[in-house]
Structure formats: C-alpha cells, structure tokens
C-alpha cells in the first residue's frame, strides 16, 4: 500500500506490507477461515474424539479476538479503496 500524508495510522498498520488489493483480500479471507476454525467445535461435539483432536481450541477467546480483526481489515480495505491508495501493478 502506498503511504500518503492523509493515510490514517490504523489503515497503514493493517496493510503496511501488502501492496495489492488482491493481497488484502487474501489476508481477509484467510482471517475469515481461521475465525471459523476458532469456534470451539469440541464443546458442541464432545462425544466425537476426532473433533477435539482436529479443533484444539476449547474456549471463545480466539473467536472474540478474530472478529474485531476482520472488521478492522475490512474497514481499512474500504478506506484504501475509497482513497485509491493501492500501488499500480
């Protein structure tokens, strides 16, 4: 991302090492997938032993952190799109 004088710090920190919109979308979708992994599935399927071996998270704290991060990345993406701050590739 191209750093301009009017770029807010929260936007710059979100995409400081990402140069393209495609890279930002990959980051956001990767976070969405990890958020689904962070759902404590072992609490819902306690009778299935394989679920607790694959899904190691057994509380809601990771999910509670991931949702604000996705919102931050999404709002930052919208700001960069609106202000056309992506580098020309």
DSSP file (Angstrom, degrees, kcal/mol; ACC not computed):
  #  RESIDUE AA STRUCTURE BP1 BP2  ACC     N-H-->O    O-->H-N    N-H-->O    O-->H-N    TCO  KAPPA ALPHA  PHI   PSI    X-CA   Y-CA   Z-CA
    1    1 A X              0   0    0      0, 0.0     2,-0.6     0, 0.0    85,-0.2   0.000 360.0 360.0 360.0 139.9    0.0    0.0    0.0
    2    2 A X        -     0   0    0     83,-2.3     2,-0.6    17,-0.1    14,-0.0  -0.702 360.0-135.1 -82.9 122.4    1.2    3.4   -0.8
    3    3 A X        -     0   0    0     -2,-0.6     2,-0.2    13,-0.1    -1,-0.0  -0.685  28.2-178.0 -82.3 118.3    1.6    5.6    2.3
    4    4 A X    >   -     0   0    0     -2,-0.6     3,-1.1     4,-0.1    81,-0.0  -0.653  40.6-107.0-108.0 168.5    0.1    9.1    1.7
    5    5 A X  T 3  S+     0   0    0      1,-0.2    -1,-0.1    -2,-0.2    -2,-0.0   0.818 119.6  48.5 -65.6 -30.5    0.1   12.0    4.1
    6    6 A X  T 3  S+     0   0    0      2,-0.1     2,-0.5     0, 0.0    -1,-0.2   0.390  81.5 117.7 -93.0   4.5   -3.7   11.6    4.7
    7    7 A X    <   -     0   0    0     -3,-1.1    -4,-0.0     1,-0.1    73,-0.0  -0.593  66.6-126.6 -72.9 121.9   -3.5    7.8    5.4
    8    8 A X     >  -     0   0    0     -2,-0.5     4,-2.2     1,-0.1     3,-0.4  -0.305  15.2-120.0 -65.8 153.9   -4.6    7.1    9.0
    9    9 A X  H  > S+     0   0    0      1,-0.2     4,-2.7     2,-0.2     5,-0.2   0.878 111.8  57.4 -62.7 -38.7   -2.3    5.1   11.1
   10   10 A X  H  > S+     0   0    0      1,-0.2     4,-0.9     2,-0.2    -1,-0.2   0.819 109.3  45.7 -65.5 -30.0   -4.8    2.4   11.7
   11   11 A X  H  > S+     0   0    0     -3,-0.4     4,-1.8     2,-0.2    -1,-0.2   0.903 112.4  50.2 -75.7 -43.1   -5.1    1.8    7.9
   12   12 A X  H  < S+     0   0    0     -4,-2.2     4,-0.4     1,-0.2    -2,-0.2   0.895 109.8  50.7 -62.8 -39.8   -1.3    1.9    7.4
   13   13 A X  H  < S+     0   0    0     -4,-2.7     3,-0.4     1,-0.2    -1,-0.2   0.824 108.0  54.0 -67.7 -30.5   -0.8   -0.7   10.2
   14   14 A X  H  < S+     0   0    0     -4,-0.9    -1,-0.2    -5,-0.2    -2,-0.2   0.908 127.5  16.2 -69.1 -41.2   -3.4   -3.0    8.7
   15   15 A X  S >< S+     0   0    0     -4,-1.8     3,-1.0     1,-0.1    -1,-0.2  -0.078  80.0 128.8-126.2  34.0   -1.8   -3.1    5.2
   16   16 A X  T 3  S+     0   0    0     -4,-0.4    -1,-0.1    -3,-0.4    -3,-0.1   0.834  86.2  31.5 -64.1 -32.5    1.7   -1.8    5.7
   17   17 A X  T 3  S+     0   0    0     -4,-0.2     2,-0.5    -3,-0.2    -1,-0.3   0.268 100.8  92.2-108.9  12.0    3.4   -4.8    3.9
   18   18 A X    <   -     0   0    0     -3,-1.0    -3,-0.0     1,-0.1     6,-0.0  -0.928  47.5-178.8-109.2 124.8    0.6   -5.6    1.5
   19   19 A X        +     0   0    0     -2,-0.5    68,-1.0    67,-0.1     2,-0.3   0.642  59.2  48.8 -99.5 -16.3    0.9   -3.9   -1.9
   20   20 A X  S  > S-     0   0    0     66,-0.1     4,-1.6     1,-0.1     5,-0.1  -0.853  73.6-124.5-127.2 159.9   -2.2   -5.0   -3.8
   21   21 A X  H  > S+     0   0    0     -2,-0.3     4,-2.4     1,-0.2     5,-0.2   0.864 113.5  58.0 -66.3 -35.8   -5.9   -5.3   -3.2
   22   22 A X  H  > S+     0   0    0      1,-0.2     4,-2.2     2,-0.2    -1,-0.2   0.907 104.9  50.4 -61.6 -41.4   -5.7   -9.0   -4.0
   23   23 A X  H  > S+     0   0    0      1,-0.2     4,-2.0     2,-0.2    -1,-0.2   0.882 109.9  50.5 -63.0 -38.7   -3.2   -9.5   -1.2
   24   24 A X  H  X S+     0   0    0     -4,-1.6     4,-2.4     2,-0.2    -2,-0.2   0.893 110.0  49.8 -66.4 -39.5   -5.5   -7.6    1.2
   25   25 A X  H  X S+     0   0    0     -4,-2.4     4,-2.7     2,-0.2     5,-0.2   0.879 108.6  52.5 -67.2 -36.9   -8.4   -9.8    0.2
   26   26 A X  H  X S+     0   0    0     -4,-2.2     4,-2.2     2,-0.2    -1,-0.2   0.913 110.1  49.4 -62.7 -41.2   -6.3  -13.0    0.7
   27   27 A X  H  X S+     0   0    0     -4,-2.0     4,-2.0     2,-0.2    -2,-0.2   0.929 112.7  46.8 -61.6 -45.9   -5.5  -11.7    4.2
   28   28 A X  H  X S+     0   0    0     -4,-2.4     4,-2.1     1,-0.2    -2,-0.2   0.928 114.0  46.2 -65.1 -45.7   -9.2  -11.0    5.0
   29   29 A X  H  X S+     0   0    0     -4,-2.7     4,-2.4     1,-0.2    -1,-0.2   0.857 110.4  54.3 -68.0 -33.7  -10.4  -14.4    3.6
   30   30 A X  H  X S+     0   0    0     -4,-2.2     4,-2.3    -5,-0.2    -1,-0.2   0.899 109.2  48.6 -63.1 -39.4   -7.6  -16.2    5.5
   31   31 A X  H  X S+     0   0    0     -4,-2.0     4,-2.1     2,-0.2    -2,-0.2   0.874 109.2  52.9 -67.2 -36.9   -8.8  -14.5    8.7
   32   32 A X  H  X S+     0   0    0     -4,-2.1     4,-1.8     2,-0.2    -2,-0.2   0.929 110.5  47.3 -63.6 -44.5  -12.4  -15.5    8.0
   33   33 A X  H  X S+     0   0    0     -4,-2.4     4,-1.6     1,-0.2    -2,-0.2   0.917 112.4  48.8 -62.9 -43.2  -11.3  -19.1    7.5
   34   34 A X  H  X S+     0   0    0     -4,-2.3     4,-1.7     1,-0.2    -1,-0.2   0.843 106.0  58.8 -66.0 -31.5   -9.3  -19.0   10.7
   35   35 A X  H  < S+     0   0    0     -4,-2.1     4,-0.5     2,-0.2    -1,-0.2   0.908 104.5  49.8 -63.3 -41.4  -12.3  -17.5   12.5
   36   36 A X  H >< S+     0   0    0     -4,-1.8     3,-0.8     1,-0.2    -1,-0.2   0.865 109.4  52.1 -64.9 -34.0  -14.4  -20.5   11.6
   37   37 A X  H 3< S+     0   0    0     -4,-1.6     4,-0.3     1,-0.2    20,-0.3   0.845 102.0  62.3 -66.3 -32.0  -11.6  -22.7   13.0
   38   38 A X  T 3< S+     0   0    0     -4,-1.7    25,-0.5    -5,-0.1     2,-0.3   0.571  74.3 107.2 -75.3  -8.7  -11.7  -20.7   16.2
   39   39 A X  S <  S-     0   0    0     -3,-0.8     2,-2.6    -4,-0.5     3,-0.2  -0.560  86.0-115.9 -65.6 130.8  -15.2  -21.7   17.0
   40   40 A X    >>  +     0   0    0     -2,-0.3     3,-1.7     1,-0.2     4,-0.7  -0.397  46.8 168.2 -73.4  76.0  -14.9  -24.1   19.9
   41   41 A X  H >>  +     0   0    0     -2,-2.6     4,-2.0    -4,-0.3     3,-0.7   0.775  67.2  68.9 -61.1 -28.2  -16.3  -27.1   18.0
   42   42 A X  H 34 S+     0   0    0     15,-0.6    -1,-0.3     1,-0.2    10,-0.1   0.753  94.2  57.6 -66.6 -21.4  -15.2  -29.5   20.7
   43   43 A X  H <4 S+     0   0    0     -3,-1.7     3,-0.4     1,-0.2    -1,-0.2   0.818 110.9  42.3 -73.3 -30.3  -17.8  -28.0   23.0
   44   44 A X  H << S+     0   0    0     -3,-0.7    -2,-0.2    -4,-0.7     2,-0.2   0.800 122.9  36.5 -85.1 -31.1  -20.6  -28.9   20.5
   45   45 A X    ><  +     0   0    0     -4,-2.0     3,-1.3     1,-0.1    -1,-0.2  -0.492  67.5 148.5-120.2  60.0  -19.3  -32.3   19.6
   46   46 A X  T 3   +     0   0    0     -3,-0.4    -1,-0.1     1,-0.3    -2,-0.1   0.716  69.4  60.4 -70.4 -19.9  -18.0  -33.6   22.9
   47   47 A X  T 3  S+     0   0    0     -3,-0.2     2,-0.7     1,-0.1    -1,-0.3   0.606  90.5  79.1 -82.6 -10.4  -18.9  -37.2   22.1
   48   48 A X    <>  -     0   0    0     -3,-1.3     4,-0.9     1,-0.2     3,-0.4  -0.877  60.9-167.8-101.1 113.1  -16.6  -37.2   19.0
   49   49 A X  H  > S+     0   0    0     -2,-0.7     4,-1.0     1,-0.2     3,-0.2   0.837  84.9  59.9 -69.2 -33.3  -12.9  -37.7   19.9
   50   50 A X  H  > S+     0   0    0      1,-0.2     4,-1.8     2,-0.2     5,-0.2   0.801  97.6  60.4 -67.9 -27.4  -11.6  -36.7   16.5
   51   51 A X  H  > S+     0   0    0     -3,-0.4     4,-2.9     1,-0.2    -1,-0.2   0.918 104.8  47.5 -65.6 -42.8  -13.2  -33.3   16.7
   52   52 A X  H  < S+     0   0    0     -4,-0.9    -1,-0.2    -7,-0.2    -2,-0.2   0.719 111.4  52.5 -72.6 -19.0  -11.2  -32.4   19.8
   53   53 A X  H  < S+     0   0    0     -4,-1.0    -1,-0.2     1,-0.1    -2,-0.2   0.830 117.7  35.4 -81.5 -33.5   -8.0  -33.6   18.1
   54   54 A X  H  < S+     0   0    0     -4,-1.8     2,-0.9     1,-0.2    -2,-0.2   0.905 119.6  48.1 -84.3 -45.9   -8.5  -31.5   15.0
   55   55 A X     <  +     0   0    0     -4,-2.9    -1,-0.2    -5,-0.2   -13,-0.2  -0.815  66.3 177.1-100.5  98.5  -10.0  -28.4   16.6
   56   56 A X        +     0   0    0     -2,-0.9     2,-0.4    -3,-0.2    -1,-0.2   0.645  48.9  97.2 -79.8 -15.7   -7.8  -27.7   19.5
   57   57 A X        +     0   0    0    -20,-0.3   -15,-0.6   -18,-0.2   -16,-0.1  -0.607  41.4 172.7 -80.8 128.3   -9.5  -24.5   20.7
   58   58 A X        +     0   0    0     -2,-0.4     2,-0.3   -16,-0.1    -1,-0.1   0.142  56.4  53.6-125.2  20.3  -11.9  -25.1   23.5
   59   59 A X  S    S-     0   0    0    -21,-0.2     3,-0.3   -16,-0.0     4,-0.3  -0.905  79.8-114.2-143.6 175.9  -13.0  -21.6   24.5
   60   60 A X  S  > S+     0   0    0     -2,-0.3     4,-2.1     1,-0.2     5,-0.1   0.402  86.5  96.1 -92.9   2.0  -14.4  -18.5   22.9
   61   61 A X  H  > S+     0   0    0      1,-0.2     4,-1.2     2,-0.2    -1,-0.2   0.882  83.3  49.2 -66.7 -39.6  -11.4  -16.1   23.4
   62   62 A X  H  > S+     0   0    0     -3,-0.3     4,-2.2     1,-0.2     3,-0.3   0.908 111.7  49.1 -66.3 -40.4   -9.8  -16.7   20.0
   63   63 A X  H  > S+     0   0    0    -25,-0.5     4,-1.9    -4,-0.3    -1,-0.2   0.899 107.2  55.9 -63.9 -39.4  -13.1  -16.0   18.2
   64   64 A X  H  X S+     0   0    0     -4,-2.1     4,-0.6     1,-0.2    -1,-0.2   0.777 112.1  43.4 -65.0 -26.2  -13.6  -12.9   20.3
   65   65 A X  H  X S+     0   0    0     -4,-1.2     4,-1.2    -3,-0.3    -1,-0.2   0.818 110.6  54.3 -84.8 -33.8  -10.2  -11.6   19.0
   66   66 A X  H  X S+     0   0    0     -4,-2.2     4,-2.3     1,-0.2     5,-0.2   0.860  99.2  59.6 -73.2 -35.6  -10.7  -12.6   15.4
   67   67 A X  H  X S+     0   0    0     -4,-1.9     4,-2.1     1,-0.2    -1,-0.2   0.931 106.8  45.5 -63.9 -46.3  -14.0  -10.8   14.7
   68   68 A X  H  X S+     0   0    0     -4,-0.6     4,-2.5     1,-0.2    -1,-0.2   0.865 111.5  54.8 -63.7 -32.2  -12.7   -7.3   15.6
   69   69 A X  H  X S+     0   0    0     -4,-1.2     4,-2.6     2,-0.2    -2,-0.2   0.916 107.7  48.3 -65.5 -42.0   -9.6   -8.0   13.5
   70   70 A X  H  X S+     0   0    0     -4,-2.3     4,-2.6     2,-0.2    -2,-0.2   0.915 111.9  49.5 -63.5 -42.1  -11.7   -8.9   10.4
   71   71 A X  H  X S+     0   0    0     -4,-2.1     4,-2.7     2,-0.2     5,-0.2   0.915 110.8  50.5 -62.3 -42.8  -13.8   -5.8   10.9
   72   72 A X  H  X S+     0   0    0     -4,-2.5     4,-2.3     1,-0.2    -2,-0.2   0.933 112.9  45.4 -60.2 -48.0  -10.6   -3.7   11.2
   73   73 A X  H  X S+     0   0    0     -4,-2.6     4,-2.4     2,-0.2    -2,-0.2   0.901 113.9  49.4 -63.6 -40.3   -9.2   -5.2    8.0
   74   74 A X  H  X S+     0   0    0     -4,-2.6     4,-2.2     2,-0.2    -2,-0.2   0.919 112.4  46.1 -66.8 -44.1  -12.5   -4.8    6.1
   75   75 A X  H  X S+     0   0    0     -4,-2.7     4,-2.0     2,-0.2    -1,-0.2   0.886 113.1  51.1 -66.0 -38.1  -12.9   -1.1    7.2
   76   76 A X  H  X S+     0   0    0     -4,-2.3     4,-2.5    -5,-0.2    -2,-0.2   0.899 108.5  51.8 -64.2 -41.0   -9.2   -0.5    6.2
   77   77 A X  H  X S+     0   0    0     -4,-2.4     4,-2.6     1,-0.2    -2,-0.2   0.920 109.4  49.5 -61.2 -43.8   -9.8   -2.1    2.8
   78   78 A X  H  X S+     0   0    0     -4,-2.2     4,-2.3     2,-0.2    -1,-0.2   0.886 110.6  50.6 -63.4 -38.6  -12.8    0.1    2.2
   79   79 A X  H  X S+     0   0    0     -4,-2.0     4,-2.1     2,-0.2    -2,-0.2   0.932 111.9  46.6 -64.6 -45.1  -10.8    3.2    3.2
   80   80 A X  H  <>S+     0   0    0     -4,-2.5     5,-1.6     1,-0.2     4,-0.5   0.904 113.1  49.5 -65.7 -40.7   -8.0    2.3    0.8
   81   81 A X  H ><5S+     0   0    0     -4,-2.6     3,-0.8     1,-0.2    -1,-0.2   0.919 111.7  48.7 -62.1 -43.2  -10.4    1.6   -2.0
   82   82 A X  H 3<5S+     0   0    0     -4,-2.3    -2,-0.2     1,-0.2    -1,-0.2   0.862 118.8  38.6 -66.0 -36.0  -12.2    4.9   -1.4
   83   83 A X  T 3<5S-     0   0    0     -4,-2.1    -1,-0.2    -5,-0.2    -2,-0.2   0.285 103.7-129.1-100.7  10.0   -8.9    6.9   -1.4
   84   84 A X  T < 5 +     0   0    0     -3,-0.8    -3,-0.2    -4,-0.5    -4,-0.1   0.892  52.7 151.4  41.5  60.7   -7.2    4.9   -4.2
   85   85 A X      < +     0   0    0     -5,-1.6   -83,-2.3    -6,-0.1     2,-0.2   0.293  27.3 116.4-101.4   8.1   -4.1    4.2   -2.2
   86   86 A X  S    S-     0   0    0     -6,-0.3     2,-0.2   -85,-0.2   -66,-0.1  -0.538  71.1-112.4 -76.6 144.9   -3.1    0.9   -3.8
   87   87 A X        -     0   0    0    -68,-1.0     2,-0.5    -2,-0.2   -66,-0.2  -0.482  32.3-108.8 -72.5 145.3    0.1    0.9   -5.8
   88   88 A X              0   0    0     -2,-0.2    -1,-0.1     1,-0.2   -68,-0.0  -0.646 360.0 360.0 -76.6 125.2   -0.2    0.5   -9.5
   89   89 A X              0   0    0     -2,-0.5    -1,-0.2    -3,-0.0    -2,-0.0   0.378 360.0 360.0-112.9 360.0    1.0   -3.0  -10.5
